[in-house]
């Protein structure tokens, strides 16, 4: 396990487990895990968390990035298409290892199956879900 995980926040392992399992942050991690490419856009994360403000979703994603759990991945300029997202959020290798080590990935397959059954996705959500993603994930 990488020693740099959580260091941006200066956390011990126990604190980091508590940090990632905070309700909104854990929901966002689960949203990433359940996404077909495991790289949702900010819009998709906001849509999957309607009870939380967009600003709160953004703030918690930034905290997860600062802690080394989540990374922001962007399409190259030549791959970007107007009307489609170009920034996506996925787990870092260290983040995935940390979550695995603490049995926080146990439901990954179930989460993906649940995501596939969501039937009331908006047209924009479906468009964003099918948007091109960076190769490096």
N, C-alpha and C positions, 0 to 999 in steps of 0.2 A: 504494500500500500504506500502510495506516495506521501511523503512527509509534508508536501506543500498544501495538501488539501486542508481547508479550514484556516490556514495560517493568515489569510487576509483579514479574517475576522478574529484571529487570535484565540481559537477555541480548542479545548481539550476534546477527546473523542466523545465523552459523555455529553458535553455541551453541543457538539456537532449533531449527534443523534437527536437531541431535543430540538435543535435548530431546524433540521430537515423534516422533522415530523410535526412541526407547527402546522396547523390545519391548512392554511392557504398554500404554503410552500410545498407541503406533501401532496396536495391536490395538483399543483403544477407539475411536480415530478411524475405523478401518475398520468397526467395528461400527455407528457412527453413519451412515457412508456407505452401508452395505448395508441398513440398516433401511428398510422400505417408505416411511415418512414422514420418514426421516432425523432422527427424534426418539425414540430409545428411552428407556424408563424405566430407573431404576437396577436394578430386578429383571432386566430383559432383558439389560442389560450384564453383570450377575453371571452369569446363565445361559449367556451366550455365552462366558464365560471361566471354565470350571469348574476349571481348574488354578490359578487365582489366588483368594485369599481375598476375601470381600466387602469387608472393610476396605481391602484393597489396591486394589480397583477404585474404591472411593469416594475414596481418597487421590489416586489418579492423575487421576480426573475433576476433583477440586478443583484439582490442579496445572495441568491444562489450562485450567480456568476462570480461574485466577489469571494465566496467561500470555496470556489473550485469544483462545485458539484455540476454546474451547468455551463455550457459554452454557447456563445453566439457564433453562428456560421452564416456567412453571406455569399451570395452568388457573385461571381466576377462581373464586372461592368458589361462585358459582351454577352453574358447569359441573362441579364435582367430584361424583363418584358413589362411594358407599361400595363398597369392595372393588375399586376401580380406582385405578391410579396417577394422580397429578395433577402430578408433576414430571417433566420430560423434559429430555434433553440433546441439543443440536445444535451444529453449527459456527457460529461468528460469521461475519459477512461478511468480516472481516479474516482470520480463521482460514482460511476457504475460499480467499481470495485468496493467502495465504501458501503454503498447500499446493499450489495450482495453479502458482504462480510457481516452486516448487521440484520440480515434476513428481511430487508425492506424491499426486495424485488420478487418475493414469492408469488405475487399475484399477476406478474407481467402478462402471461398468456391469457388469463381471464380478463384482464383490463382490455386487451386487444379485441377479444371476442365481444365484450360489452360495447366497445366503440363501434364495431361493425354493425351493431343492431340499432344505433341511433338513427331514427327514421325522420326526424323533423329538422334535418340540417337545412339551413338556408342555401339559396343558390350561390351566394358569395362564399359560404363556408365550403361547399363542394368544390367550387372553382379554386379556392386557396389550398384545399386539401390536395388537389391534383396539380398544383403548380410545380414547376421544376425545382428540384432541390440540389444543393451542392453535392458533388461526388464525395468530398471529404466530410464524413459524418461522425 
